């Protein structure tokens, strides 16, 4: 849980800094792209669960 909190906090800080500097956000701009990343992660977890 600590990793999730720290990565969320880091993401928030990076988002604030990029917005203040008027830089493009270094993340997919649409929800479908974000869900694709979640799908890749979920696939990895399924393989690790069944084949490790």
Backbone as XML, in Angstrom:
<?xml version="1.0"?>
<chain id="A" units="angstrom">
  <residue number="1" name="UNK">
    <atom name="N" x="0.828" y="-1.191" z="0.000"/>
    <atom name="CA" x="0.000" y="0.000" z="0.000"/>
    <atom name="C" x="0.872" y="1.253" z="0.000"/>
  </residue>
  <residue number="2" name="UNK">
    <atom name="N" x="2.023" y="1.158" z="0.647"/>
    <atom name="CA" x="2.946" y="2.291" z="0.717"/>
    <atom name="C" x="3.384" y="2.711" z="-0.683"/>
  </residue>
  <residue number="3" name="UNK">
    <atom name="N" x="3.654" y="1.715" z="-1.569"/>
    <atom name="CA" x="4.068" y="2.013" z="-2.948"/>
    <atom name="C" x="2.992" y="2.790" z="-3.692"/>
  </residue>
  <residue number="4" name="UNK">
    <atom name="N" x="1.742" y="2.405" z="-3.494"/>
    <atom name="CA" x="0.635" y="3.061" z="-4.184"/>
    <atom name="C" x="0.507" y="4.511" z="-3.740"/>
  </residue>
  <residue number="5" name="UNK">
    <atom name="N" x="0.596" y="4.734" z="-2.452"/>
    <atom name="CA" x="0.496" y="6.100" z="-1.930"/>
    <atom name="C" x="1.653" y="6.954" z="-2.428"/>
  </residue>
  <residue number="6" name="UNK">
    <atom name="N" x="2.862" y="6.414" z="-2.384"/>
    <atom name="CA" x="4.032" y="7.180" z="-2.822"/>
    <atom name="C" x="3.988" y="7.468" z="-4.325"/>
  </residue>
  <residue number="7" name="UNK">
    <atom name="N" x="3.574" y="6.496" z="-5.132"/>
    <atom name="CA" x="3.516" y="6.735" z="-6.576"/>
    <atom name="C" x="2.403" y="7.719" z="-6.930"/>
  </residue>
  <residue number="8" name="UNK">
    <atom name="N" x="1.284" y="7.661" z="-6.214"/>
    <atom name="CA" x="0.220" y="8.635" z="-6.436"/>
    <atom name="C" x="0.681" y="10.034" z="-6.064"/>
  </residue>
  <residue number="9" name="UNK">
    <atom name="N" x="1.352" y="10.161" z="-4.940"/>
    <atom name="CA" x="1.881" y="11.460" z="-4.514"/>
    <atom name="C" x="2.903" y="11.989" z="-5.518"/>
  </residue>
  <residue number="10" name="UNK">
    <atom name="N" x="3.783" y="11.124" z="-5.991"/>
    <atom name="CA" x="4.775" y="11.540" z="-6.994"/>
    <atom name="C" x="4.081" y="11.995" z="-8.276"/>
  </residue>
  <residue number="11" name="UNK">
    <atom name="N" x="3.062" y="11.277" z="-8.693"/>
    <atom name="CA" x="2.311" y="11.661" z="-9.890"/>
    <atom name="C" x="1.626" y="13.004" z="-9.736"/>
  </residue>
  <residue number="12" name="UNK">
    <atom name="N" x="1.066" y="13.251" z="-8.561"/>
    <atom name="CA" x="0.426" y="14.545" z="-8.304"/>
    <atom name="C" x="1.439" y="15.678" z="-8.354"/>
  </residue>
  <residue number="13" name="UNK">
    <atom name="N" x="2.591" y="15.459" z="-7.756"/>
    <atom name="CA" x="3.640" y="16.490" z="-7.755"/>
    <atom name="C" x="4.115" y="16.767" z="-9.180"/>
  </residue>
  <residue number="14" name="UNK">
    <atom name="N" x="4.348" y="15.716" z="-9.956"/>
    <atom name="CA" x="4.779" y="15.890" z="-11.346"/>
    <atom name="C" x="3.701" y="16.613" z="-12.150"/>
  </residue>
  <residue number="15" name="UNK">
    <atom name="N" x="2.446" y="16.260" z="-11.932"/>
    <atom name="CA" x="1.350" y="16.935" z="-12.632"/>
    <atom name="C" x="1.300" y="18.419" z="-12.323"/>
  </residue>
  <residue number="16" name="UNK">
    <atom name="N" x="1.493" y="18.775" z="-11.059"/>
    <atom name="CA" x="1.502" y="20.189" z="-10.667"/>
    <atom name="C" x="2.675" y="20.917" z="-11.313"/>
  </residue>
  <residue number="17" name="UNK">
    <atom name="N" x="3.862" y="20.321" z="-11.246"/>
    <atom name="CA" x="5.057" y="20.960" z="-11.820"/>
    <atom name="C" x="4.897" y="21.148" z="-13.328"/>
  </residue>
  <residue number="18" name="UNK">
    <atom name="N" x="4.447" y="20.110" z="-14.025"/>
    <atom name="CA" x="4.287" y="20.219" z="-15.475"/>
    <atom name="C" x="3.246" y="21.277" z="-15.828"/>
  </residue>
  <residue number="19" name="UNK">
    <atom name="N" x="2.165" y="21.360" z="-15.057"/>
    <atom name="CA" x="1.139" y="22.361" z="-15.331"/>
    <atom name="C" x="1.662" y="23.765" z="-15.080"/>
  </residue>
  <residue number="20" name="UNK">
    <atom name="N" x="2.389" y="23.958" z="-13.986"/>
    <atom name="CA" x="2.945" y="25.280" z="-13.689"/>
    <atom name="C" x="3.955" y="25.722" z="-14.745"/>
  </residue>
  <residue number="21" name="UNK">
    <atom name="N" x="4.717" y="24.772" z="-15.291"/>
    <atom name="CA" x="5.696" y="25.094" z="-16.331"/>
    <atom name="C" x="5.080" y="25.098" z="-17.733"/>
  </residue>
  <residue number="22" name="UNK">
    <atom name="N" x="3.762" y="24.832" z="-17.798"/>
    <atom name="CA" x="3.020" y="24.799" z="-19.065"/>
    <atom name="C" x="3.604" y="23.797" z="-20.055"/>
  </residue>
  <residue number="23" name="UNK">
    <atom name="N" x="3.982" y="22.647" z="-19.534"/>
    <atom name="CA" x="4.491" y="21.548" z="-20.354"/>
    <atom name="C" x="3.364" y="20.544" z="-20.589"/>
  </residue>
  <residue number="24" name="UNK">
    <atom name="N" x="3.434" y="19.763" z="-21.657"/>
    <atom name="CA" x="2.411" y="18.728" z="-21.855"/>
    <atom name="C" x="2.554" y="17.628" z="-20.795"/>
  </residue>
  <residue number="25" name="UNK">
    <atom name="N" x="1.441" y="17.131" z="-20.338"/>
    <atom name="CA" x="1.439" y="16.091" z="-19.309"/>
    <atom name="C" x="2.026" y="14.800" z="-19.891"/>
  </residue>
  <residue number="26" name="UNK">
    <atom name="N" x="2.988" y="14.164" z="-19.196"/>
    <atom name="CA" x="3.620" y="12.940" z="-19.717"/>
    <atom name="C" x="2.790" y="11.694" z="-19.429"/>
  </residue>
  <residue number="27" name="UNK">
    <atom name="N" x="1.538" y="11.711" z="-19.858"/>
    <atom name="CA" x="0.639" y="10.586" z="-19.631"/>
    <atom name="C" x="-0.340" y="10.526" z="-20.799"/>
  </residue>
  <residue number="28" name="UNK">
    <atom name="N" x="-0.953" y="9.378" z="-21.023"/>
    <atom name="CA" x="-1.945" y="9.297" z="-22.096"/>
    <atom name="C" x="-3.092" y="10.283" z="-21.843"/>
  </residue>
  <residue number="29" name="UNK">
    <atom name="N" x="-3.497" y="11.043" z="-22.863"/>
    <atom name="CA" x="-4.514" y="12.072" z="-22.663"/>
    <atom name="C" x="-5.948" y="11.559" z="-22.665"/>
  </residue>
  <residue number="30" name="UNK">
    <atom name="N" x="-6.155" y="10.310" z="-23.014"/>
    <atom name="CA" x="-7.519" y="9.792" z="-23.083"/>
    <atom name="C" x="-7.673" y="8.584" z="-22.167"/>
  </residue>
  <residue number="31" name="UNK">
    <atom name="N" x="-8.898" y="8.381" z="-21.698"/>
    <atom name="CA" x="-9.175" y="7.309" z="-20.749"/>
    <atom name="C" x="-8.900" y="5.931" z="-21.346"/>
  </residue>
  <residue number="32" name="UNK">
    <atom name="N" x="-9.180" y="5.745" z="-22.637"/>
    <atom name="CA" x="-8.962" y="4.424" z="-23.244"/>
    <atom name="C" x="-7.484" y="4.038" z="-23.220"/>
  </residue>
  <residue number="33" name="UNK">
    <atom name="N" x="-6.592" y="5.004" z="-23.378"/>
    <atom name="CA" x="-5.156" y="4.705" z="-23.309"/>
    <atom name="C" x="-4.758" y="4.292" z="-21.893"/>
  </residue>
  <residue number="34" name="UNK">
    <atom name="N" x="-5.325" y="4.957" z="-20.912"/>
    <atom name="CA" x="-5.042" y="4.609" z="-19.514"/>
    <atom name="C" x="-5.555" y="3.199" z="-19.217"/>
  </residue>
  <residue number="35" name="UNK">
    <atom name="N" x="-6.732" y="2.852" z="-19.724"/>
    <atom name="CA" x="-7.267" y="1.510" z="-19.509"/>
    <atom name="C" x="-6.416" y="0.459" z="-20.216"/>
  </residue>
  <residue number="36" name="UNK">
    <atom name="N" x="-5.788" y="0.811" z="-21.324"/>
    <atom name="CA" x="-4.859" y="-0.107" z="-21.984"/>
    <atom name="C" x="-3.675" y="-0.422" z="-21.095"/>
  </residue>
  <residue number="37" name="UNK">
    <atom name="N" x="-3.160" y="0.589" z="-20.424"/>
    <atom name="CA" x="-2.051" y="0.389" z="-19.484"/>
    <atom name="C" x="-2.500" y="-0.496" z="-18.325"/>
  </residue>
  <residue number="38" name="UNK">
    <atom name="N" x="-3.703" y="-0.253" z="-17.821"/>
    <atom name="CA" x="-4.244" y="-1.082" z="-16.736"/>
    <atom name="C" x="-4.393" y="-2.526" z="-17.213"/>
  </residue>
  <residue number="39" name="UNK">
    <atom name="N" x="-4.817" y="-2.718" z="-18.455"/>
    <atom name="CA" x="-4.960" y="-4.063" z="-19.008"/>
    <atom name="C" x="-3.635" y="-4.802" z="-19.084"/>
  </residue>
  <residue number="40" name="UNK">
    <atom name="N" x="-2.586" y="-4.109" z="-19.494"/>
    <atom name="CA" x="-1.255" y="-4.723" z="-19.545"/>
    <atom name="C" x="-0.826" y="-5.140" z="-18.148"/>
  </residue>
  <residue number="41" name="UNK">
    <atom name="N" x="-1.034" y="-4.284" z="-17.173"/>
    <atom name="CA" x="-0.675" y="-4.592" z="-15.784"/>
    <atom name="C" x="-1.487" y="-5.792" z="-15.273"/>
  </residue>
  <residue number="42" name="UNK">
    <atom name="N" x="-2.797" y="-5.791" z="-15.557"/>
    <atom name="CA" x="-3.653" y="-6.887" z="-15.093"/>
    <atom name="C" x="-3.233" y="-8.213" z="-15.736"/>
  </residue>
  <residue number="43" name="UNK">
    <atom name="N" x="-2.875" y="-8.179" z="-17.016"/>
    <atom name="CA" x="-2.399" y="-9.394" z="-17.674"/>
    <atom name="C" x="-1.141" y="-9.932" z="-17.024"/>
  </residue>
  <residue number="44" name="UNK">
    <atom name="N" x="-0.227" y="-9.045" z="-16.677"/>
    <atom name="CA" x="1.004" y="-9.454" z="-16.002"/>
    <atom name="C" x="0.682" y="-10.111" z="-14.655"/>
  </residue>
  <residue number="45" name="UNK">
    <atom name="N" x="-0.237" y="-9.511" z="-13.901"/>
    <atom name="CA" x="-0.597" y="-10.058" z="-12.588"/>
    <atom name="C" x="-1.260" y="-11.432" z="-12.706"/>
  </residue>
  <residue number="46" name="UNK">
    <atom name="N" x="-2.090" y="-11.620" z="-13.727"/>
    <atom name="CA" x="-2.745" y="-12.914" z="-13.931"/>
    <atom name="C" x="-1.708" y="-13.991" z="-14.227"/>
  </residue>
  <residue number="47" name="UNK">
    <atom name="N" x="-0.762" y="-13.687" z="-15.109"/>
    <atom name="CA" x="0.292" y="-14.653" z="-15.436"/>
    <atom name="C" x="1.123" y="-14.960" z="-14.198"/>
  </residue>
  <residue number="48" name="UNK">
    <atom name="N" x="1.482" y="-13.954" z="-13.428"/>
    <atom name="CA" x="2.269" y="-14.183" z="-12.211"/>
    <atom name="C" x="1.501" y="-15.044" z="-11.215"/>
  </residue>
  <residue number="49" name="UNK">
    <atom name="N" x="0.194" y="-14.847" z="-11.104"/>
    <atom name="CA" x="-0.613" y="-15.595" z="-10.147"/>
    <atom name="C" x="-0.707" y="-17.068" z="-10.526"/>
  </residue>
  <residue number="50" name="UNK">
    <atom name="N" x="-0.937" y="-17.358" z="-11.806"/>
    <atom name="CA" x="-1.168" y="-18.734" z="-12.227"/>
    <atom name="C" x="0.101" y="-19.495" z="-12.585"/>
  </residue>
  <residue number="51" name="UNK">
    <atom name="N" x="1.173" y="-18.801" z="-12.959"/>
    <atom name="CA" x="2.367" y="-19.497" z="-13.423"/>
    <atom name="C" x="3.608" y="-19.221" z="-12.596"/>
  </residue>
  <residue number="52" name="UNK">
    <atom name="N" x="3.454" y="-18.780" z="-11.357"/>
    <atom name="CA" x="4.646" y="-18.596" z="-10.527"/>
    <atom name="C" x="4.636" y="-19.512" z="-9.338"/>
  </residue>
</chain>
